[in-house]
Structure formats: C-alpha cells, structure tokens
Amino acid sequence: MQVLDNLTNAFVSLDRQWRVTYINLQAESLLQKTREELLGKILWEAFPEALGSTFYRKYHEAFETLTSIRFEEFYPPLHKWFEVQAYRSREGMSVYFQDITRHKQVEEELFKLAAIVESSDDAIFSRTLDGIVLSWNTGAERLYGYSALEMIGQSIHTLVPPERRQEWEEIMQRLAEGQRIEHVETVRSRKDGRRIDVSITVSPVRDATGKIIGASTIARDITKRKHAEKRQHLLNEASNALVSSLDHQLTLPEVAQLIVPTLADYCRIALVDEQQQIKEITVNHIDPEKIALVRELYESYKDRAYITYGVQRILQTGKPELLSTISGDVLESVQQSPEVLQIIRALGLESYMGVPLLARGKTIGAITFSSVQAHRYYTPDDLSFAQELARRIALVLENARLHREAQAEIAERKQAEEQQRVLKERILALATTDPVTELPNHRALLAQLDQELERAQRYERACSLLFLDLDHFKALNDGYGHTAGDAVLYEFASLIRARLRRIDTVGRWGGEEFVAILPELQADEALLLAEEVRAAVAAHTFSVGGGIHLTCSVGMASCPTHAQEREGLLSAADHAMYAAKRFGRNQVRAANDPAVLALFPANNSEEGREEAALVGMVEALVTLVEARDYSTGRHSQQVADLVLRLTRALGLPPSEAQMIALAGRLHDVGKVAIPDGVLQKAGRLTEEEWELMRTHPQVGAEVVSHIPALRPLAPVIRAHHERWDGQGYPNHLKGEAIPFGARILTVVDAYLAMTVDRPYQKACAPLDALTELCRCAGSQFDPHVVEAATFLLQPPEQSCELPLRK
C-alpha cells in the first residue's frame, strides 16, 4: 500500500457494488476528501454530482464490457480537468487519474492563438535558424503569393531580394544575440516577381532550455502607405521646386527630374506660350539608342499632321489619357496611326498616361508619363495623382504669369512713385540742408532737437547741446572773401562731424555758429567732447591763405541738468558760448559756469541786470590791465588756458576746472589799482613798489566779491601768491590751507612768467622752467601740482626728480 501512496497519479479501488475500498494520498488531495470520508462509501453517494455525467457512463461502460477505458473530462464541482484510466478486475475496478487542468488551459490558448494566426491579415510564419520555413499562415499566402505547401520546408531567402541580403544578415546576427527586431521597414519579393514594401517584426523562438532554435516573423504589407508617402514626397518636392523661382525654365526641368524615375521612365512637359508656340521639356531613363531611334522617327514624321499621339492630342482635347498596359491588342484599339504605333514599339512602352495643364479653363500645357518597366502599370489612382501634380504645376505657372503682370504694373507705379519721391526729397533737402556745409540747417536742427528731447524725457535719459562759434570769422571773411569763408566753414563743419558719434547730429545754426545735438550724453561727458572738438579746431591748419590757424568758442547745456524745454536748452547753450567768447575765446563753457551765471543771471530783476553789468565791468578791467601791462600781453588768458589743461590732468570735475580757469582769467584784475608807473616800469621794482604790487591779490578778491556769481573765485584770487612754506602773501597761508585752485594758479602763473620775456628778465626754455618748478616744489609750490605740471608739459623720461618722489 505504501507503493500506491507514493504514486504521482491519484488511485482509487472500487468493489463490485461501487464501494471505495482504497484511496491513496494523491487522490485525497485531488478529490478534496479524506479516506475516512470515502472508505466503504458508494462512489455515487460520495460524489452525487457525478451521477449521469461522463464519469458515470464511462465507468459503467468499462464495468459492463470488462474492458479498460481512458478519457478526459471536466468535473465542475472541483473546477478541474481529469485524465482518467479505469481497469476492470474480478474484485471490481481500479481507477488512476491526474489533474490536467493547466495542460487543458494551455491547449485552449494554443487553439485560440492558432485561430488568430490563421485568420490574421498579417503574414505570420516561423522558421529555423538556417532559414527553413516551418509554418505559413493564410496572411503569408496572400502577402507573398506562395501557398503553405510551396513554402514549408523551403528557404526564406526566396523572399529576400539580392540587394537586401546584407540587411537580412544583420537581422539574423541580432536575432542570434537574442534581440527582438521590431517594425523594420524593408522590401520583399512576391511569387509574381513584384517588389512589395513590408514592415517586419522578428522574435527569437527558444526551446525548454532557453536555447534559440528559430524565429517567428510578423510581416505587414505597407506598400500602399509607402507608395502614398513617395507620392506625397514627390508632390512636396515638386511644389518646393516650383516655388523656388518664378522662371519655369529653371523649375520645370527640376520637376521632371523628380518624376523620373520615381513615377516614369520618360516624362514630357509641354507648354503653350502666349504666341501658341509649344515648348517641351523631356527627361528620361530609357536606353539612349531607343531615344535616338524615336527622334529619327519623329523627324521623319514631323510634316504629317495626323500624328496626334501623346502631348499633341492632350493639348487639342484638354482631356487626360490612360493606357494601363500597352499590348498589341491595346495599340490596335486606340486607333493610332502606323507611325505612332511604330514610335510606341520603338520605345518599348509598357504603360502610359498623360494629363493637361489647365488654368482659367484653358489648356496651357500637358504632361505625359511613360513606363518601360514590365511591372509598372499605371492605374486610375496614378492618373489622379498625375492630375493633382498637373494642377499644382498649372497653379504655379498661372500665379507666375499673374505675378509678372502685377510686377510690370507695380514697376510702372513704382517708377512714378520714385520720381515723385525723388522730387520730394530734393525739395525737402533744399528746405532742410545748408548749401555751404551740406549739414542740416536751422529748421532741420530744431526738428531733430524736438525728437531727441522727447525721447530723452520718455526714457528719462540725458541729452546735451553744443553751441560752437568760429572765433574772428568776420575778420577772415572780410580779409579773404566770402568764397574763402565758405571753404573755412566747410572745413570747420568736417572737423566737428569727425569728432562726434554716429548718433549725434551737427548742423549750421546760422553764420559761423553751429549746433551739435548729443543724445544720451551727460553734462560732464559733453564737456569732454566739446573740449576735444575745440582742441581739434585749434590744432587744425585751415587751407585758406596758404594755411591759417583759427579757434572756436563752445557753449554746452544739458537736459535735464540745465533746462528741460527746447527754448531753455538753446538759450542756456547760447549763453554759455557767449561767455566763452566774452572771457577770451578758444574755450568751452558750461551753462552753469560762474561766468555764465554772472553774465546771464537766472532772474531778470534789477539786481540781476546790475550783476551782469558788474561782470562786464570786471572783464573790461582785465582787458584794461592787459592793455596797460604790455610786458605780459595776453598773460591772463594764457593762465586760464593752461589752468584748464592742468585741472583736467589732475582729474578735477569739468565744472570745478572751469571755475579755477575763470579765476585764472581774473587773477590779475587787482592790478587795476596799481599806478602805470609801477605796472609799466622797465627795471626792477623798489621795495615800496613791491609792497604796492603785493596788494593786487587782495584788491582783485575785493573786486569779484561784489558780484555774487563770481564770489566763489575770491579765495582763489586772494591766495594765488601764497607759498607752500607759508612765506607768501597776503595772509602767509601754508600747505593745504591754501585753496587748491590757488595752488594750481600759482604754479601756472610762475611757469608762464618764466617762459615769457620780461623787461628785466629774458624768457627761459620750458625745460629750465620745469626744472625750477621742481626745485621749488615743497617750498614755494604744492609738490603734487608741480608733478602733474611736469607730466603735462614734458614727457616723463625728461621730467626732473621731485622732492616728493625722493
């Protein structure tokens, strides 16, 4: 009994009355009942659901016929399939059975899969690793044209074109590596010789050990899709070629090249021009010898009017033509002349179609397509595609014609408009351009200034303005004549323009006055630019009179610093320029310069007018002093000019530099109180005369102190004879107690005094004067100012050693 318990199959023994006499452990498990529940029980009482079932009938059949029986049956109460073997014996019956539920499920799935495979529209087949076909469904029969009987046992290479063998070998290599190849688009051969486009998915087939023993392939016919894609690509390429140029003599040959060999072996495009002349474009991939023969035939038949084959007939009828297959019977049925039949046979045509090019209901041309390939036959679908292609070509040709007509009309209109524009520009140029300098005139400058000020206010940016006046121009004009004066103005304008930026505007304001508009330039930047222009003019040799030197006076005003409106800005710049001329010319003045404020007070009250008059008086006193002191001549102006250069070298702000320069201009105004006998004495002064001379700084400071706008200059003028060591006059100030402007003024005054001839002293060389300044640095002069002066007035390699450096 232990042997029966160890069986892998279930076992039950029955007596003649169907009582259970034995049951092994496997049977207990499958039947889900214990031995105690079954032993001695009648089988049909223990399993009442089996009454009348296949189990009941088969057991009775074996019992009654005294035979063995084998069957498979599903038992619903246990939801299991059983494989049963029953053996009749004298004592009763022995039954062996096992659970085959999983096996039956797999079998059912396989049946379903087989049905799916067989009914699939896709080609599904399997093969060995060496390419021998093992299975072949009906989808494969439809796709490739081979029956299962023809392919099973044959090599799959039958389907692979020679040019695709390398691709196939690569697929096989990937398959051997265990890869699954999905949706590869390729080409295969049918039984009838046609090539078809397919998408294939190849999966490895493995045995129970996992070893790859073959492959299964699913192939889908994508010929129609690829055909449609090729057609769409051809349409797109043709459309791109057509719109690339308006010259169809360039584009149509390119279109024909696209058609051949994609859609035809021989393509003719014929156009009818406005003179009803036919122009043809021909592209072919046919044997040149055949083409030469056809040309000879055409040449021999050209005078025969009844030749209406192809292009000529389509042009006459305006209707498409389609000959899907050209055979002898077809040729006879189309009622062509013998000459035409000879041409068709000479070309070896297999299929032909032609379509008209229609525009506005008129036939403007035709396209014919000819195939000499045995398996390329044109269909109604091909004809529809050809008509769509012809429609696009005709549309582009018609659009090109309309474009040419429109262009001609536009050209005429543009010519008239251009003439009108040129006339307007000439009138505008005459109205806005100065004829002498070719710069914008007064009117144009005002318009440009309005635009720049509006832009500056909108974006909260600066806009500066320069007024430039050529000094002593009237004398030049009177001396050399107006022609020379115009030439000087032109050179002056060129000098200004060369120093400005591209966004700046310079124009002639009137006479010898010019205006420069400087967008987005702050006041300090505009002052530096103005100084560059002034220096360039002063250094320039004008071509008049064999070469002369001139200077200019410049006034600067900036928005919004000095004014925000146009008139205020113009007035501020004009006043600054006037002050530059008033205080010696050849200089730059800003609108907020003390001299400007003194000459043009902000208020127009009696006090303001009185202040302006006082400034005028001070300027007159300076002029008087220079006239009385013939030994120094223009000394005050020379001091002012050099002070301006030195302050800039020291890095002072432009406004402070201008103020110290103005102090330099006025520093000797106190000499107005010195008697002529002392001021003009040729020899050395006595001690009493020196005492009198030493009063002029104090007197000068008193003079400017009475004018509010010039009052800040008083400390500088008063201290311009003080010494660094405290031994100067009038207040014996020492070191940095001396105003910085006065220290600068002292160095400049001494340098110019040494380099100019005096009645009692000859001028020394500039280098000697610098050496003397260096010697007295730290005693008489501020060492820092002397150092800056030596670098400004002499190259560094020739400068002297300063005590400060030591």
Buried (B, 14 or more C-beta within 10 A) or exposed (E): EEEBEEBEBBBBBBBEEBBBBBBBBBBBEBBEBEBEEBEEBEBBEBBEEBEEBBBBEBBEBBBEEEEEBEBEBBBEEBEBBBBBBBBBEEEBBBBBBBBBBEEBEEEEEEEEEEEEBEEBEBBBBBBBBEBBBBBBBBBBBEBBBBEBEBBBEBBBEBBBEEEBEEBBEEBBEBBEEEEEBEEBEBBBBBBEEEEBBBBBBBBBBEEEEEEBEBBBBBBBBBBEEBBEEEBEEBBEBBBEBBEEEBEBEEBBBBBBBBBBBEBBBBBBBBBBEEEEEEEEBBBBEBEEEBBEBBEEBEEEBEEEEEBBBBBBBBBEEEEBBBBBBBEEEEBEEBEBBEBBBBBBEBBBBBBBBBBBBBBEEEBBBBBBBBBBEEEBBBEEEBBEBBBEBBBBBBBBBBBBBEEEEEEEEEEEEEEEEEEEEEEEEEEEEEEBBBEBBEBBBBEBBBEBBEEBBEEBBEEEBBBBBBBBBBBEBEEBBEEBEEEBBBBBBBBBBBBBBEBBEEEBBBBBBEEBBBBBBBBBBBBBBBBEBBBEBBBBBBEBEBEBEEEBEBBBBBBBBBBBBBBEEBEBBBBBBBBBBBBBBBBBBBBBBBBBBBBBBBBBBEEEEEEBEEBBEBBEEBBEBBEEBBEBBEBBEEBBBBBBBBBBBBBBBBEBEBBEBBBBBBBBBBBBBBBBBBEEEBBEBEEEBEEEBEEBBEBBBBBBBBBBBEBBBBBBBBBBBBBBBBBBBBEBBBBEBBEEEBBBBBBBBBBBBBBBBBBBEEEEEEBBEEBEBBBBBBBBBBEBBBBBBBBBBBEBBBEEEEBBEBEEEE
